[in-house]
Amino acid sequence: MKMELDKIKLIFRLLPVLFLSACAAKAVVWQKPNTSTDEQRADLAQCRSYSASEADRDYLKGQRNSGNSDYGEQSTYQQNMAAYQVKKSGVNLLARCMKLKGYRQAAR
């Protein structure tokens, strides 16, 4: 129960940071030959969901291992660094997922 509450707290505290950083980041275009737009969207949605859940899981695992079980106990700097690491991890996981599905990043 405490783990679920900690996860909910984390999600609500990181959402504004993640949304703002997503707006500021340039969009990545993924291409795969002979794939419909609907299939591309479905694959991207699946990879986004996977990468977000894995990044959150990795963050919580790191918090347990470091002894910081509550996100609110961290300084602002630590919270910002944790949010940055979650975003970076999510971006890397998304890219790996899409590449495993046969996509490549399009040149912009």
N, C-alpha and C positions, 0 to 999 in steps of 0.2 A: 504494500500500500504506500509506504514512504517513497519507494522508488518511482511509482507512478506520479505521486505528487511532485517529486523533484523534477521529473521529466516535463510535467505540465508547466511548472515554474520556468524551466529553461526555455521551453518553446515560446512562451509569452514574452520572455525578456529578449530573446534573440530575433523574433519575427520582425520588429521594426528595423533592426540593423540589416537583416537579410533582404528585406524588401527594398530598402533604400540603396543598398549596394547592388542589388539586381537592376534597379533602374539606371544606375550610373554606369554599369558595365556594358560594354558593347556586345551586341548579340552575336552568337556564333551560329553559323549556318552549317548544317550537316547534310551531306549528300550521299546517296546510295543509288547506283544505277538500277533501273527497272523497278522502282518502288513508287507506289502511289502516294499522294499527299496525305491521305488518311492513315496509311501505314506508317509514314514518317512521323506524323503527329502522335500516333499511338506509341511508337517506339520511344520517342522523346519523352512523352508523359511517363511511361514506365521507368525509363532511366532516371528521370528527375525524382520520381517517388522513391526509387531504390537509393539514389545517392543521398537524398535528404535523410532518410531513415538510418542509413549506415553512418552518416556523419554525426547524427545525434547519438547513435549508439556508441560510436567511438569516443565522443565527448564525455558521455556519462561513464564509460569504462575508465577513461583517463581521470575523471574526478574521483572515482572510487579508489583508484590506485594511488592517487596523490593525497588522499585523506580529506579533500574538499568535497563534501557531499552536498553542500548547499551553495548554489550559484551566488546567493546574496552575501556570503561571507567573503567574497573576493573584492579586491579593490577595483575601482573603475578601470584602471589600466589592465588588470587581469581579465576583467569581463570583456573589454574591447579586444584583447589578444585572443581570448577564447572564441569570441564571435568571428574574428578574422580566420582563425584556424578551422572553424566549422565550415565557413564559406569556402575556403581554399580546398579543404578536403572534399566538400560536396562537388566543386567544379572538377576536381581530378577524378572522382568516382563517376561523375556523369560522362566525362570524356572517355574513360575506360569502358564504360557500359556501351556507349554508342559505337566505339571501335570494335568491340566484341560482336556487335550486331552487324558489322560490315560497313559502317558509315565512315566517312572521312570528312574532315573540316574543309569547307569550301574557301577558296581564296576570296578575299573581299577587296 
